[in-house]
Amino acid sequence: MYAWAMLLDRESCNRAVEAADARFDGVFFVGITTTTVYCRPICPARRTLRRNRRYFSSAAAAERAGFRPCLRCRPELAPGRAAVDAVPRLAEAAARRIAAGALNGQGLEELSRELGVSGRQLRRAMQQELGVSPIELAQTHRLLLAKQLLTETRMPMARVAESSGFQSVRRFNALFKERYRLNPDSLRRGGAGRASRHRLPAADACLTLTLAYRPPLAFRPLLDFLGARATPGVERVQNGTWERVVRLDGHSGVVRVREPQPGTALAGHDVLVMEADASLAPVLMPLCARVKHLFDLVAEPDAIEDHLSRSGFGRVSRGARGLRVPGAWDGFELAVRAVLGQQVSVAGATTLMSRLVATLGERVETGEASLSLIPPSAERLLEAGVDAIRAIGLTRARAATLHEIARVVTTEGMSMSPDTDVKALVRRLLEIRGIGPWTAEYIAMRALHWPDAFPASDLVLRRAVGGMTTRQLAREAESWRPWRSYAAVHLWYREGVRMARR
């Protein structure tokens, strides 16, 4: 039974808890009625009697029912729910934005307008599908991030509150005590923080947090893929670490992601380590959301690979287990890169992207000369005009395509964020001269992180299945739904090993 379906099945939840099955970590939470504590299904604490358990689809639902988070398994570290969960689009889109801090700097009505509904509709949809209101969900995200910061960093309390999205330390303290029946200071002073297996060293210049995932995770192939497409000055992969210059809501800095170092307390645990410049502390919530999207940390690889194996795709090799679909830091940037990559090699596309960033991008101060560039925004490309874009070595037709994408994003409000309507976006992209099915599907796969996107015309994919035509491959891939994006990544890996073909 798949994880998203088993939420309705108490017996399956019981079996998952008793087996401490990591595949269901973050998919549901278990409340212990005798202690009023809620845990992840992998909690190492002694198993309770079945009659003393209650199951919840989210941490927010558990907290609304009066349970507080376990100090041992730390629910704030659980991976998010996968994008293929059976949650209607409105509730899913709102939940994704709230997890990225959408309600930290704006009200519910503004978020509702962005989603094209009334505040009443949004509240009703989330209450019906997730069992909590938008505000309750936002409060849970803020509190769990604050709890993680208290446990893993030595940030001053005021910065913990600010980085978690609270408007004041007073409100943070009051809600923390109300929900968790704990004083934030006592949590930091107490043994829970010091004893935590996730405790990380303090550093004044940067913030260091852990991001959990469901194993297995093929991290090196992800780094290979991203490294082959890294734009010099913007992004790089070196020494097993991904690094990038970012700017969010006016805050700039460098973010780094790596696996835990061998021999450290985190080694062997299913987490990645994220380090961010202290200048990014005010936007920590959206920063974490983007990193999770980029590395596809909410995926359920066992369920996906089991489905593919049973659907005629073939057995997934041991070395390929845990392959993820690489996301994109910014949807517009990914679309530009996809157009530049048409009919040229990966290296050729990287050269063109580097020229575009050097010519029309923006330089920011990060303390690292080799990482100091921000790619041009849609507004910048629109303002620059076709001739300026063409000057990097493009044909007029391709430069015009990039300019038109920038125009549509800027003037029509076309979004390429993960909560965008996939069919509507693909349909609009295909209306732009110079964008065909391959480019549109590739954008849907990486920018929207749509699990069922499939660029069937891709030459490498067709070669990997024995030289099929585009139509033949599209027909063959029907049985791989709803995870054709993952099938594509596995086929690229089979052919290129370093996943550097596209």
N, C-alpha and C positions, 0 to 999 in steps of 0.2 A: 504494500500500500504506500502511495506517495505521501510525503510529509504534509503537503497542503490539504490533502483529503482527510488525513487521520485526525485532524482537529475535532471532528465530530465523533470520534471513536474512542471512548474512555479506555477500553481494553488495550488498544494499540498504544495509547499514551502510557499506560501502566507498564507495558512491556519495554517501551523505549527508555523509561526512567530506570527500570530494574536492570537493563543492559547498559545503562550510561551511554547510549548510542549517540555519537557526536554528529551524526547526520541530521538530527532533529534539534540541535542546539540553536536557539533563537527562533525556531518554528513555533514552539509553545513553551509555557512556563508552568511550574507546578507550585501551588500554594499549600503550605503545611498548616492545617487548621489548629494543631496543638501549640504551635509557636508563632503563628501569624507571620511567618517568613515565607517569601516565595523564592524559588531556585530555578536554575537551568536544569534541563534533564541530565546533564553530565555532572551534577554536583557530587563531590566525593563524600559528603556527609552520610552518616548511617541511614539506610533506607527506612522509611516510615511505613506504617500499615497503609494499605490501599484506601481504607475507609477515611483516613485522615488527609487525603490529597484532594485538591481541586485544581482543575486545569484551565489555563487562560491562553488566549491566542496572542496576547501582547503583555509587555511589562506594565503598560498603562492600565490595562483591564485588571491586572492583579492588584495594582496599587489602589485603584478605585474601590476594589472590594475590601480594602483595609489591610492588605499584606505589605510588608516592607522587604526590601531586597536583602538577600543573604550576603553576609560579610565574607563568606568563604568562597563560594563559586562566582560571586560578583556578576549579577545579571547585566550590568552595564557593558560587559565585555562580550556578550553574546552577539553572533553575527545577525544581520538583518534578515528579514523574510525575503525569499526569492521573488524575482519579478514575475514569475509565472503563477503566483498564488491566485486562488480564485476570489479575488477582491475586485468588485466593480471599479471601472476606470476612474471615476470621480474620487472615490475614497482612497484609491491607491495613489493617484496623483497628489492629492492633498497631503496624505501621510508622508510621501516622499519629500515634498517641499517643507513640511513641518520638521521632519528629521534633519533637514539642512538649515534650519533656523528661520523659516519664513515668517513665523509669528514673533520673532525676537525684536524686530525693528518696525513692525507694522501691525495693524489690527486685522481681525477676522474678515471684516468687510472688504478690505483691500485684497486679501488673498482670494476671497470669493469672486471678486471682479476679475482677477487674473485668470481664474478657472472658468469664467463665464457663467457663474451661477449666483444665486442669492446666498446670503449668510445662512438663512433658514434651511435652504436646500443642502448646503454643505454640512451643517450640524446634523441634519436628519440622516444624510448618507453615512457619515462617519459613526453616528450612534448605532445605526442599523448594522453596518458591516464590521466595525471594530469594537463596538460596545463602549466607546468613550467619546467625549466631545473633543473638538479640535484643541480647545484650551487645555483640557486634561492631558491630551497626548503631548502637547508642547511642554507642559510642566514636567511630565515624566522624562522627556528627552533632556531637559535642562538639568533636572536633579541627578539623573544617572551620569551625565557628563561631569557635573560638579563632583559627584562621588568618586569618579575615576581620577579627576584632577587632584582631589584631596589625598587619594591613596597613592598615586604614581608620581606626583610632583611636589615641590615645595613652594608653589606659587603663593603669594600673599592672598589672604581671604578675599580682599576686594577684587583682585584679578581673577580669582576663581569664579566669583559671582558674575563679573563682566564677561569672561570667556564662555560661560555657560548660558548666556543670554538673559540674565536677570538685570532689571533696570536699577536695582539697589541692593546693597548688602543686607539691609534690614529685611527686605522681602525674601531674599534668599534664605536667611537664617530662619525666618518664621515658617516658610514652607518646608524647609528641610526638617525642622523639629516636628512640624505637624504630620508630615508624611512618614518619616522614618523613626520618629521618637528618639532622635539622636541629636546632639549638638555637633555642628561641623567641626569645632575645635577638638571635641573629645574623640571624634573619628580619626583625626590626624594624630592626636597624641596617643591613642590607644594602640593595642597590639595588632589590630587588624591590618593597619597600613604596613607596619614593620614586618609582619609575618607573611604578608602576601607574596605568593610566588611570582607575581607580576610587578613587584617593586622595581623601579628603575632609578638609576643615579640621577641626582639633581644637576642641572646645568643652567647658569644664569642667562646664557646667550640663546638658548633654545628650549623648546618644550618637547618632551619625549613621552609618547603614549603608545599603548598596544592596540592593535586592531585584530579582532578574532575572525576566523573563517572556519568553514566546515572542511575537514580534510577529505581527500588529499588535495594538495595544491602544487601544481607544476610551476613553481615560481621562476625558475631559470628560463624556461621558454618564454614566459611573459616578459622578462627583462630583455631577452634576445629580440623579441618582436618590437618592443618599445625603443630599444637602443638602436636598432637598424633604421628607425624613422625619426630619431631625435634630431631636432633642429639646433645646430650649434648656437650657443649663447642663451638658449631658452631651456633646453632639456638635455640631460646626458645620463648614461648608465656607465658606471665604473666601479670596480671592486665589489660587485654584487649589490650595488645600491643605485636606486633610481633617484634622480635629483631634478628639480624644476623650479624656475622662477614663477611666482604666482602673484596675482593682484586680485583681491576680492574686496569689494566695497571700499576702495581707496587704500587698503592696506597691502603693502608689498613685502615680499621676503622669499626665502628659499625653503622648500619642503623636500624631505628625503624619506625614502621607504626602503627597508631592507629586512632580511630575515634575522632572527636573534643570533647573536654571536655564539659559536660553540663554546661550551664550558661555562656559560652564564646561567643565571637562574631561569631565564626564559627559554633556553635551548630545549628542544623537544616538545614544546607546547605549540598549539595551533594558533599562532599569532604572528603578525608582522609588526615591526617596530617603525613608527612614524616619528620623525624629528622635524620640527618646524621652528623657524626663527621666531624669537619672542615678539617681534613686530606683528606676527599673525595671530596673536592670542585673542584679539577681539573678534576674529572670524573663525574661531576654531571649529565651531559646529558645521558650517558649510564646507570648511576645509576637509574635515573627516569624511563628510558625505561624498565629496568629489574623489577622494583617494579610494574609498570603498567602491565607487563606480568604476574608476579606472582599472582597478585590479579585480573587479568582479567578485568581491568578497562575500556576496550574499548567495552565490550559486550553491546548488546541491549536487556536486559532481557524481556521487554514487547513483543517485536517481537518474540523472541525465545519461550517464554512460551505460547504465543497465537498460534504459529504454532504447538507446541506439543499438546496443548489442542484440536486443530482441527484435529489432525492426529491419533486419537485413543489412545494416551498415557494416557489420563485421566486428570482430572482437577488438576491443581497445587494448593496445599493447601496454605492458607494465610501465614502460618509460613515459607513456603519454597520459597516464592516469592523473586526473585533476587539472587537465587543461582548462583554461578559462577564456572567455571572449574578452580581449583587451578593449577597454572602454576608451573614452576620449576626455581630455581635461576640459575642452570647450567645443561645443558642437559646430560653431561657425568655423573655427580653426580647422577642425577635422574635415569639414566640407571643402575648404580651400585646398587642403593637402590632398584630398581625394581627386579633385579636378587636376591638380598639378601632376598627380600620379598616373593620369590616363596615358596609356601607350608609351610609357617610359619605365625604366627600372626603378627600384626602390632608391638606389643611390642617386639616380638622376632627379627624382622627385625631391629628395632631401636637399640637393644642391639648389633647386629652384626655390624651395621654401626658405632656405637660408638667405638667398638673395632678396626675397620679398621682405623678410623680417628685417634684414640689414637696411633696406631702402625705405620701407614704410612703417616699420615697427617703432617701438618706443623703448628708450633706455631708462632703466631704473637703478637706483642705488641699493645694492644688496650686500656690499662688502666683499663680493667675489666678482672680479672682472670677467671671468669666463662664464658667469651666469648672471646676465644683467639685461636681457632683452625680453620684451613682451610683444607677441605677434600683433599685427595690425587688426583693429576692430573692424566690424562691418561699416561703421560710420567713416572710418579712416579710408578704407578702400573706395567707398562711394565718392568721397570728396576728392581722392587722388585722381580718379578718372582712368579710362581705358589705356591711354598712352603711357601713363606712369606705370601701370601694372605691366604693360607689354614690355617695358624697358628691361625687365629682368631676364628676357630671352624667350618670351612667349609669342605665339602667333596672335594676330589680332582677334581671331575667333575665340581662342581660349581666354585671353584677357577679358574679352567682352562677357564670357560666361561668369568669370569671377566677379566682375562688376555688377552683373545682373543679380547674382546671389546676394551681394552686399545690398543692392537696392531693395530686393524683396524682404530681406531681414530688417532693414532700417525703416522702410516706408510701409510695409504691409504687416510687420510684426511677426514674420514667420519665425517660429522657435524650433530649435533642434536640441532641446533639453530632454532628459529621459521620460518626462511625463507628457510629451507631445503625442497627439493622435498619429500613430504610425502610418495608417493608410492615407490620411489627409496629407501628411508631409510628403510621402513618396509620390503621390499624385501631383502635388504642386512642384516638386523637384523635376519631375519628368516634363513639365511644361516649359522648363527653362532650356533654351537652346544650348546644346553642348553637354547636357546631362542625360545619360541613358540609364537603362535598368541596372547595370553593374554599379555605377556610382551611387544611385539612389539606394540600392540595397546595402551597399557598404556603409553609407552614412547611417542608415537605420540600424545596422548591426552594431556599430561602434559608438556613435553619438547618442542614439536613443537606447542603446543596449537592448534592442529587441531580440529576444532569444530565437525567433523564428525567421529572421532575415536570411536570405540566401542568394548570393550573386551567381546564379547558375551559368552565366556566360563566361565566368572566370576560366582562363586557359589552364591554370594549374589544377583547379578542381576537376575540370573535364579530363585532364590527363591522368589524375589520380584514380579515376574510376574506369580507366581503359579507353579513353578517347571518345567518350560519348559526345553527342551534339548537345547544345544548350537545352533543346526541348527534351531530349532523352534524360539528361541529368535532372532537370526540373521534375520530370515524372518519377524518376527513381527516388528523389528526395522527399516525395510526398509522405512516405512511410516514416520519415525521420522527424516529422512535426511532433511537438511544437518546439523542437530544439535544433532546427537546421543550422542556426548560427554556430552551435557547438560542433555539429558535424563538419561544417566548413573549416573550422579551426583545426580539427583533427586531421582532415584531409591535407590542409596546408602543411601541418606538422609532418605527416607521412612523406610528403614530397620534398620539403625544404629543410626539415629538422630544425633549423634556426627560425622557422616561421618568417623568413625574410623575403617572401615572394611578392607580397603585396604591401 
